[in-house]
Amino acid sequence: MSGYAGVPRTGAPGQVKEVTSLANPVIKDIKSLALKKFRDQQNAFLAEGLKLVIDALDLGWTIKTLVFAKSALGNPLVEKVAARSVAAGALVLEVSEKVLTSVTRKDNPQTVLGVFEQKLTALRDVRLSGSDVWVALDRIRDPGNLGTVIRTADAVGAKGVLLVGDCVDPFALETVRATMGSIFAVPLVKATPDAFLAWRKEFKGLVAGTHLKGAVDYRSVRFADKPVVLLMGNESQGLPEPLAERCDVLLRIPQAGRADSLNLAVATGIMLYEVRRSALILDGVPAA
Ligand code: SAM
């Protein structure tokens, strides 16, 4: 146990405990995080993999429990993460492969898992300036789409993602997996449609909606001189009228083939890169 700076193995927070039983109550609590009800009850969610756990700790997220495979003992990175978690007051569990597999329900699980406190930004704290971009998602349902949008928003330097209405849980395991760690880097806000529309009234920038019947080609707008909220519609229904009619512009991405629409995450990626290209600020390099 020297890798943990001599921390005693008593199982209390800030200490290390060895677990081999699937019936261990902490393991049961962690497994229950597969369901939103228990994620909300515990105000917690699960992130898998050493990289994600390191990203989260580096970005100041609060770790409640670190779980790592016995087989990872001796890996200096894992031991460092364990020591950081102990120092942060987390419970650290050294577990058997069998326990790890049961938590992740995967045959080849990651050797490190972290249980983190959920964190959301309040809508009232969302203030855009300069050429900031936020993505607003209306009732997004698919965890893979949400994770991909968060990852893409992170990649282009967007400032956050706003979840409008009844959206899939950003802290669902599939969403967190699809973000590849960007969940820890991109502020997330939840808002009802009414709250979003009230906030939108005060917002001085451009609200650019995307719509299959949009009147404006997405390449014809210059996004340079003000902040932008890019509003994307639900996977099956698109943007509802009350949201669509409050956009400053409704943009369309032209399509040539038989597909009636683009996948939501793909459309968001195209739009985000266009906003950035048009504002000439991606990496500070003017578009060619
Ligand atoms: N059946 C839905 C509809 O009628 O809008 C399709 C929704 S589409 C899968 C999900 C979202 O992606 C849309 O609401 C819109 O925000 C965006 N989107 C997809 N393809 C688009 C396109 N060609 N032009 C503009 N937005 C698009």
Residues whose N, C-alpha, C, O or C-beta is under 5 A from the ligand:
A	BS01	SAM	T210 H211 L212 L231 M232 G233 N234 E235 S236 Q237 G238 L239 L251 R252 I253 S261 L262 N263 L264 A267
